[in-house]
Amino acid sequence: MTEKNTFVRMASDPASLIISSEDENATMGDGVTHQDNVSADIMDRLDRMAEISESKKHLTRRCFTPQHRQVITLVSGWMRDAGMKVWEDATGNLMGRYEGTDDKAPAILLGSHLDSVVKAGKYDGPLGILAAIDCVKALNIRNARLKNPIEVACFTDEEGVRFQSTYLGSRGIAGTFDFNLLNRADKDDITLAEAMTDFGLDTDRIGEAARQKGDFLCYLEVHIEQGPVLESEDLAVCAVTAIAGADRMTVTATGKAGHAGTVPMGARQDALAAAAECVLTVEEVAAAHPYAVGTVGQIEAEHGATNVIPGKVVFSVDFRAADDAVRREAVNDLTKRFEDIANRRNVDIVLEQSHSADGVTSAPWIVDAIEDAMTDLGHRPFKLPSGAGHDAAALAEITDVGMIFVRCKDGISHNPDESITREDAIAGAELLLRTVERIGGLET
């Protein structure tokens, strides 16, 4: 387990407060958080990032699109203004570095992702990026240095929407990039390799993005909770104890197309009817296993005509559980039940796994540091597991990881109604900085 460095900043030191307003000389002499003077532009910046979208009607920003390049350009400017050296790595991650006092010390890695789901909210991903930038800017304003360097990673593809390539950027850094994905095509028949090349990347150099164990002291990320617990507890922030494991599959049911009026019911090989039974089976299997959840979020039938029996249906399955053994047992159960449905309905059902990740436990020393920082800032210490996946799950391959959750209204996420308050956004950014100071050993 990684040892914590000595925390050398006094609790009343205003260095704990994030200042990113127009007045960079604003300070807090009494050590009390005055939100009008800290992170004054964080919500404006979140709005500016949300304007960069493939659709004018809603926020959609997939990896390796013109909008992805546009948001990199915007955010890289903010990173430079915060005092970082900025570059783009071989998998398209936007990276920044703020040097420490010991050039041999491992870096503290902060960050989140730039991509979004289709019809997304504004805060899933960008909040963590802006909190990380504000953390560095707060230190740079006072010319303060930790013993450890700080690196900020703006990951290229966490959601995996375009190529079903979840954790693409963070796996590049972790050295676990799946090169088989390069041949996977999006809905426009563009392969990942083609998209990366068009984006200005060299797929032969992807391995150069990989970092080694020992390069980082830890990875920390601020993220909206994506659930209702903090709101029910009347808390702005908390520490994250673990990230649930997940499996994603694309399921293809193939039967036989036919005329809706001429094929008797007993002679049909209806792919959509089989798929419908599979969808309900996902729900039943998840309910039968403790703390498991299963979702079918996409389904498409061919040929999609009212008077044609569907001959082929493709649908997604997302299955998660806090306990990896429970998740594996449930997926095995699901597979067997799909086979039974296929045999009984005389259709073929093929499952293709597009993502699999075991659960990850946050490093206890990081959870302790976050809780201590919460006490410093007057928050009630609180901990939660994450049912959603995060880049921390990939980075746990090479370093200790920890996360901070920020309250979101009604627990809504992956939806345009996603909402946070300015005060809670600031609270998350402040907590990140105070935690970084605790584990990095502030020196001035």
N, C-alpha and C positions, 0 to 999 in steps of 0.2 A: 504494500500500500504506500502511496506517496505521502511523504511527511509534509505537514503545513509549515510555512515559513513564519517567522515571528511577525506579529502585527505591531508596527511601530508608530502608527498614527494615534494620537489621543482622540477619545470619543468626541470631544468638543471641537475638533479641527474642522474648519469649513471645507477642507479638501474633499470631504465625503460627499459634498453636494454637487450635483451636475449642473453646469452652467453652459447653456448653449443659446442664450438670447443674443440680441444685437449688442447689448452692453456686456462685453466679455470681462469687464472689471467688477461686475456685481459680486459681492461676497456676503457671507452669513457669519458675522462675528459672534453671535450667541449660540451657534451650532444648531439652531432650530430650522427646520425645513420651511421655507417660504416659497410656495410653488409658483408665485408670480415671477420669481427671479430665476427659476431653473427650468431647463428644457423647454423654453418658451415657444420654440418653433417645431417641436416634435410632431404635433398634430398637423401642422401645415405641411411638413415634409411627408407625412404619411398620405395626405391628400394628393400631393404632387406625384408621388409614386403611383397612386391608384389611377391617375389620369393616363398613365402609359398602359394601354390595353389594346388587344386585338379587336375589340368591339366597342362601339360608342354607347351601346345600351347597357353593358355590364363589364365588370373587370374579368378579363381572361388574359393571362400572360404565361405562355408556355416557353419551354427552353428552346434556345437557338432560333428564335424568331427575331424580326426587326425590333419588336418591342423589348425583347430581352437585351439586345444591344443598346437600345435607347436608355433603359433603366440602369444599365452598367455605367453608361456615360454620366448620367445624373449622379448616381451614388458615389462614383469614383471621385468626383469633384468635392463632395462633402467629406470624404475620407482624407483627401489631401489637405483640405482646410482644417481638419482636426489635427494635423501634424503627422500623418502617416506616409510612409513610402508605399506606393500602390502598384500592383501588377495583376496580370491575369494568368492563371496557371493553365496547364495542358488539358484540363477538362472543362475550362471555361469559368472556373470559380474566380470571382473578383476578390483579391486579397490585399490586405493592408498590414503594415508593421510599424509599431511604435517602440523604439529601442528602450531597453532597461539599462541599469547601471552595471550589470554583469553580462557581458556578451556571450558567456558560455552557459548561462542559465537557460533552462527550457522555457519556452514561451507559454503564456496563458492565451489560449485560443478562445475567442468569442465569435458569435455570429448567428446566422439563420439563413433562410433561403429567399431568393428573388422571384421564383416562379409561383404560379397560383393554380388553383383548380379552375374549371370553367364556371363562370358566374360566381366569382369568389367575393369574399369580404376584403376589406382594406388592410387587416392587421395581422393575419396569419403569415408569418415570415418577416415582413418589413418592420414590425415592431422590434423584433430581436436585433435586426441590423442597425436600426437607428439608436437603440439603447446602447449597443456596443460602440458605435461612433461617438455618442455623447460621453461615454465612459472615457475614451481616449482624449476627447476634446477637453474634458474637465481637468484632466491631468496636465495636458499641454498648455492650457491657459496659464497655469501657475508654474510651468516648467518643472513639474513634479515627475519623478521617475521611480518606478518600482525596481526592485532587484531584477525581476523577470521582464523580458520584452512582452508586449501584448501584440497578438495578431488578430485581425478581424477577417472572417471568411463570409463572403456573400455567396452561398452555394447556388450552383447553377440549376439543379433539378431535384427537389425533394419530393414533390408531389407525384412525379412520374406520369403525368397526364398524357403527354404526347406519345411517348414510346413505351409506356408501362415500365419505366426505368427508375423506380423509386431509389432515392439516395445516390443518384448518379455522381454528383459532385463530391459529396462527403466520402463516398466509397473510393473515389479517385484519390483523395488525400489519405485515406486509410490503407491504400494499397490493395483493395479488394474489388476493384472495378471488374465487372463482368464483360469481357470482350465479345462474348456471344451476342450481346445486345447490339453491336454495331450493325448487324444485318437486319435488325428489326425495323419495320416500316410503320409510318404513321398513317392516318386515314387518307392522305394524299399520295401514298406510296413512295414517300421520301424516307430513305433509311437514316438511321441515326448517324452512320458514318458520313453520309452525304450532307446531313444537316450540320454536323460539326465542321466539316470541310468548308461549307459555305459560310460558316460563322467565323472562319479564319483560323481554325485549329488544325493541327496535324495529328491524325489519329495514330500515327506511328510513334508519337511522343507522349501518349497518354500516361505511360508509366512514370514519366518525370514529375507528375503531380504528387506521387506517393511520398509520404513522410514516414519517418522511422519512429519506433517507440523510443522515448527519451527526448524527442524534439519538442514535446509539449508537456507542461506540468499538468494541465487539465483542459477540458473544454466546458464552457459555460454558455447557456443560451436563455434568453428571455423569450417567453411565448405566451400568447393568450391561452387560458385554460382549455377552451373548447368544451366546457362543461359547466354545470350550474352550482357546483359545490361552494366555491368562494363567495358567490353572491348570497347563497343561503347562510353562510357563516358570517356575512358582513365583513369580509376581509378583502383587501386590495391585492395582496400578493401571498405567495407561499413557496416552499421548497418542494421539489419533485423527488419522490423516492425511487421510482422505477418507470420504465417504458414497456408497455405490453408488446409481446411478440405478435407477428401477423403473417398471414398467408394470403396471397392474392392469386386468383386463377381466372383464366378465360375458358369458358365451357361452351362447347359446340355440340348441339343436338341436331342430328341429321336423320330425317325421315324420308317421306316421299310426298312431293307436291301432287295435288289433284284438284279436280273441280269440286267446289263446295256443294254443288247440287246433285252430283252423280255418284260419288263414292260413298257406299254404305258405311255407317258408323263402325261396324265391326271389322271392316277391311282397311281402316285408315292407319297411316303411320304419321300421325300429326306431331311435328317437331315442337310446335308451340305448346300443345297440351302437355307434352312431356316436360318441356322447360318450365311450365307453370307449376307442375308437381315438384320439380326440383327446387324452385324458388321457395315454396312452402316448406320443403324439407330442410333448407338452410335455416329457416326460422325455427323449426322444431328441434333440430340438432343443437343449435346455439342455446335454446332454452333448457335443454336437457343437461347441459354441462355448466358447472358453476363458474360464474364470472366470465363467461364467453359471450361474444357477440358476433352475429353473422349478418351480412348485408349483400343484397343484389342491387347494384346501383345503375347498371346499364343492361339493356336487352334490345335486340334487333332481330326482326323476323324477315325472312325472304319468302315471297316477293312483296309482301306487305299490301296485298289486295284483299278487298272484302269478300270476294267470291273465290278465293284460292286457299286450299289447305296448305299451311306453311310447311315447306320441305326442309328448311334449315333455320335454326335460331342460334344466335350467339349471345351469351350473357356473362356478366362478371360475378365473381364471388370474392368478398372480402371477409376473412375470418380472423378474429383476434381473441386473445385471452391473456390474463396476467400470468398464468402458469403455463410454461411451454409444454409440459407433459399433457395438460388438459387440452391445449390447442391441437397437439398432434393426434391425440385420441379422437377428438371431435372431427378433424379433417379426415382421418381414416374411416370413421363412421359415415361421414358424408359421402365419401367415395363409394363405399359399399352400397349405400342406399341409392345412389345415382345408377349404379350397375343394375340393381333390382328394377328400377324404373325403366331403364333401357330394355332389359329383357322382357318385361311385362308388356311394354308398348311397342316392341319390335322397331326400335330406333337405335342409332349409334350415339353414344354420349362420350365425348373426349374432353378430358381436363388437361389444360396446359398451365403450369404454374409460372406466373410472371414475376412473383416476388415472394421471398420467404425470409423472415428475420426473427431470431429468437429475442425474447425479452431481455432487457438490460436493467441492471440495478445501479442507481446513482451511488457514487463513492460516498461512504458514510462521512468521511472527513469534509467533503464538500457540502453535504447536507448540513452538517454541524456549523460550518462557516456561514452558510446562508441563514440559518436560524439565529446564530449570534448576531449577524448583521441586521436581521429583522428586529431583534431586541434593541440594538443600537439606535435604530430609526423609529422606535416606538410602535412597531407592529407586533401583534400577538403571533408567536411562532406557530406555524401550522405546516403540515405535510400532506401531500397527495400523490398517488400514482397517476401515471398518464395512460389513458386508453388509446390515445393517438400515437402514431409513429413520429419520430423526429430524427434529424441528422445525428443527434447524440448516439443513437443506436448503432450507427455505422462507425462513428469515431471511437466508440468503446473498444474497438479492436486494437487501438494503439495508445489510448490514454484514459485516465479517469474522467468521468463526465458528471455533470450536474446541471439542473435546470431550475429556472424561476418561472412560476406561473403568475399571470396577471388576470384579474377578474374580467369577464366579458358578459354583457347583458344577456340574460336568459340562457346562457350557455351556448348560444348560437354561433356556429362557425361553418366555413365552407359554404357561405351564403351571403348575398348582398346585405342582409340584415345584421351581419356581424357588427358589434358595437362595443367600444370601450370609452371610458371618460379620460379627459386630459389628465386629471388628478391621478388616476390609476396608471396611466402610461408613465407619468413622471415617477410614481412610486416604484414601478418595475425598474426603470433606469437608475434611480438612486440606489436601489437594493443591489443591482449588479455592480455598481461602482464600489459600494461599501464592501461587498463580498470580495471583489478583486483586490481591494486594499488589504483585506484580512489575510488573503492567501499569498499575496505577492510581496509583502514587506515594503511599504511605502518609504521612499527616501526622497529628499528634496535637496 
